[in-house]
Amino acid sequence: MESIRQRRTIRKYQDKPIPAQLMEQLLATACRASTMGGMQLYSIVITHDAGMKERLAPLHFNQPMVREAAAVLTFCADFNRATHWCEINKAAPGYDNFESFFNASIDALLVAQTFCTAAEDAGLGICYLGTTTYEPGKIIDLLRLPRLVFPVATVTVGYPAEHPAQPDRLPLDGIVHGETYHDYTDDDIKRIYAYRESLEENKEFVRINNKETLAQVFTDCRYTRADNEAFSKKLLDALRRQGFI
């Protein structure tokens, strides 16, 4: 438990491959994750090749860890395999819908998190990329994902070449709700975010972006309405193309 509490995101890696046996062990451990109905509604595409990483990097906004990590893992919601299994066994699959995509996405994220925990426990570093669903169509093309397969998360993994400070986290009492959800008052929100807003690096973040508050950096610079709506359109278009809506 303590190793999980001490975890940190690693964005710089040594030029050192992960032994094949270790990677296989990590993947086998990850695939013990919980899954809906025991169906394992996910697939994992591993990118080791430098040329493929070079092609994948622009689809993740050219974040340097995509090129520098020993491996890049794309975790996919996958109902292609289960559908094929049903079809050759005289069963009529009904998995070309959004409910099935949602269930398979949960499966994929559970196995992704389990892989990350196992990898860190083995002395590796990981970085979760939140960009996978920004250009899903291009990732689908590059990784040759068939119908009913959709990329939902990407993780870079390798031997750490840094030991960065841990990022802050909101206080537990601002996240955990007893029995039912208790909505927040203005004072609750101020208290929950007070420490984050007090950090010097976040104050600098506000200053260099010429904003008044840290919240404005998120809404006006990092995750804007225009970007969210544009990425939403790409996401929905790709979901239609892959047969989930």
C-alpha positions in Angstrom: 0.0 0.0 0.0 2.8 2.4 0.8 4.3 2.0 -2.6 1.0 3.1 -4.2 0.8 6.1 -1.8 4.3 7.1 -2.9 3.7 6.7 -6.7 4.5 9.6 -9.1 4.2 10.1 -12.8 7.4 9.4 -14.8 7.9 11.3 -18.0 11.6 10.7 -18.5 13.0 7.3 -19.1 16.3 5.5 -19.4 17.3 4.1 -22.7 16.8 0.6 -21.5 14.4 -2.1 -22.7 12.0 -3.9 -20.5 12.9 -7.7 -20.4 10.4 -9.7 -22.4 9.8 -12.0 -19.4 9.0 -9.1 -17.1 6.6 -7.6 -19.6 4.8 -10.9 -20.0 4.5 -11.2 -16.2 3.1 -7.7 -15.9 0.6 -8.3 -18.6 -0.5 -11.6 -17.1 -1.0 -9.9 -13.8 -2.9 -7.1 -15.4 -5.3 -9.5 -17.0 -6.3 -10.8 -13.6 -8.2 -7.5 -13.2 -11.9 -7.5 -12.6 -14.0 -7.8 -15.7 -17.7 -7.8 -16.6 -19.1 -11.3 -16.7 -15.6 -12.7 -17.0 -15.6 -11.6 -20.7 -12.3 -9.6 -20.7 -13.6 -6.9 -23.0 -10.3 -5.4 -23.9 -7.2 -5.7 -26.0 -3.7 -4.2 -25.4 -1.6 -3.0 -28.3 2.1 -2.7 -27.3 4.3 -0.4 -29.3 8.1 -1.1 -29.0 9.3 -0.1 -32.5 10.9 3.3 -32.8 9.3 3.9 -36.2 5.8 3.2 -34.8 6.4 5.4 -31.8 7.4 8.2 -34.2 4.1 7.8 -36.0 2.1 7.5 -32.7 3.7 10.6 -31.1 1.9 13.3 -33.1 -1.4 11.6 -32.2 -0.5 12.3 -28.5 0.5 16.0 -29.2 4.1 15.0 -29.5 4.6 14.4 -25.8 8.3 13.3 -25.6 7.6 10.2 -23.5 5.9 8.5 -26.4 9.1 8.4 -28.3 11.4 7.9 -25.2 9.6 5.2 -23.2 10.6 1.6 -23.6 7.0 0.7 -24.6 3.7 2.4 -25.2 0.6 0.5 -24.4 -2.8 1.4 -25.9 -5.6 -0.2 -24.0 -8.7 -0.8 -26.1 -12.3 -1.5 -25.5 -12.8 -4.7 -27.5 -16.1 -6.4 -28.4 -14.7 -7.7 -31.7 -13.3 -10.8 -30.1 -16.5 -11.7 -28.1 -18.7 -11.0 -31.1 -16.7 -13.3 -33.3 -16.8 -16.0 -30.6 -20.6 -15.7 -30.4 -21.0 -15.8 -34.2 -19.1 -19.0 -34.7 -21.0 -20.6 -31.8 -24.5 -20.2 -33.0 -25.2 -17.2 -30.7 -26.5 -13.8 -31.8 -24.4 -11.0 -30.4 -26.0 -7.7 -29.6 -22.9 -5.6 -28.7 -22.9 -2.9 -31.4 -24.2 -0.3 -29.1 -23.1 2.4 -26.6 -23.8 0.3 -23.5 -21.4 -2.4 -24.8 -18.8 0.3 -25.5 -19.2 1.7 -22.0 -18.8 -1.8 -20.4 -15.8 -2.6 -22.5 -14.2 0.8 -21.7 -14.5 0.0 -17.9 -12.8 -3.3 -18.5 -10.0 -1.7 -20.4 -9.4 0.9 -17.7 -9.4 -1.7 -15.0 -6.8 -3.7 -16.7 -4.8 -0.6 -17.5 -4.7 0.5 -13.9 -3.8 -3.0 -12.7 -0.9 -3.0 -15.2 0.3 0.4 -14.0 0.3 -0.8 -10.3 2.2 -4.0 -11.2 4.7 -2.1 -13.3 5.5 0.4 -10.6 5.8 -2.4 -8.1 8.4 -3.9 -10.4 10.5 -0.7 -10.3 9.2 0.7 -13.6 7.7 4.2 -14.2 4.5 4.9 -16.0 2.7 7.9 -17.5 -1.0 7.9 -18.3 -1.7 9.9 -21.4 -5.1 11.7 -21.4 -4.9 12.3 -25.2 -6.1 8.9 -26.5 -9.6 10.0 -27.1 -8.6 13.3 -28.8 -7.6 11.7 -32.1 -9.2 8.2 -31.9 -9.8 7.9 -35.6 -6.1 8.3 -36.4 -5.1 5.9 -33.6 -7.6 3.4 -35.0 -6.0 3.7 -38.5 -2.4 3.5 -37.2 -3.0 0.5 -35.0 -5.4 -1.2 -37.5 -8.2 -1.6 -35.0 -11.2 -3.4 -36.5 -14.9 -2.7 -36.0 -16.0 -2.9 -32.3 -12.5 -2.0 -31.0 -11.8 1.4 -29.6 -8.7 3.0 -28.0 -9.6 4.4 -24.5 -6.3 4.8 -22.6 -2.5 4.9 -23.4 0.3 4.3 -20.9 4.0 4.8 -21.4 6.3 2.6 -19.4 10.0 2.2 -18.8 12.8 2.5 -16.3 12.7 6.0 -14.7 15.3 8.6 -15.4 13.9 11.0 -12.9 12.3 11.2 -9.5 9.9 14.1 -9.6 7.9 15.4 -6.8 4.5 13.9 -6.2 1.6 16.0 -7.5 -0.9 17.3 -5.0 -4.2 15.5 -4.4 -7.5 16.9 -3.1 -8.3 16.0 0.5 -10.1 12.8 1.0 -13.1 14.4 2.7 -13.6 16.4 -0.5 -14.0 13.3 -2.6 -15.6 10.6 -0.4 -19.3 10.8 0.2 -21.1 8.8 2.9 -24.2 6.8 1.8 -25.4 9.5 -0.7 -23.7 12.3 -2.6 -23.5 15.5 -0.6 -23.3 18.5 -2.9 -20.8 21.2 -2.1 -21.3 24.7 -0.8 -19.1 27.5 -1.9 -17.2 27.3 1.4 -16.7 23.5 0.8 -15.2 24.2 -2.6 -12.9 26.9 -1.3 -11.6 24.6 1.5 -11.1 21.6 -0.8 -9.1 23.5 -3.4 -7.3 25.9 -0.9 -4.1 23.8 -0.7 -3.8 23.4 -4.5 -4.3 27.0 -5.1 -1.7 27.9 -2.5 1.1 26.0 -4.1 3.8 28.3 -5.6 4.0 26.3 -8.9 0.2 26.8 -9.3 0.5 30.5 -8.5 3.2 30.7 -11.2 1.0 28.8 -13.6 -1.7 31.5 -13.1 0.8 34.3 -13.6 2.4 33.0 -16.8 -1.0 32.5 -18.3 -2.1 36.0 -17.4 -5.2 34.7 -15.5 -6.8 35.7 -12.2 -7.4 32.2 -10.8 -6.2 28.6 -11.3 -9.7 27.6 -12.4 -9.4 30.1 -15.3 -6.2 28.3 -16.4 -8.2 25.1 -16.8 -11.2 26.6 -18.5 -9.5 29.2 -20.7 -6.1 27.5 -21.5 -5.9 23.8 -20.8 -9.4 22.3 -21.3 -11.5 24.8 -23.2 -15.1 24.5 -24.3 -14.0 24.8 -28.0 -11.5 22.0 -27.6 -13.9 19.8 -25.7 -16.6 20.2 -28.3 -14.2 19.5 -31.2 -12.8 16.4 -29.5 -16.3 15.3 -28.7 -17.2 15.4 -32.4 -14.1 13.3 -33.3 -14.9 10.9 -30.5 -18.5 10.4 -31.6 -17.5 10.1 -35.3 -15.0 7.4 -34.4 -17.6 5.5 -32.2 -20.0 5.5 -35.2 -17.3 4.3 -37.5 -16.3 1.4 -35.1 -20.0 0.4 -34.8 -20.7 1.4 -31.2 -23.4 4.0 -31.9 
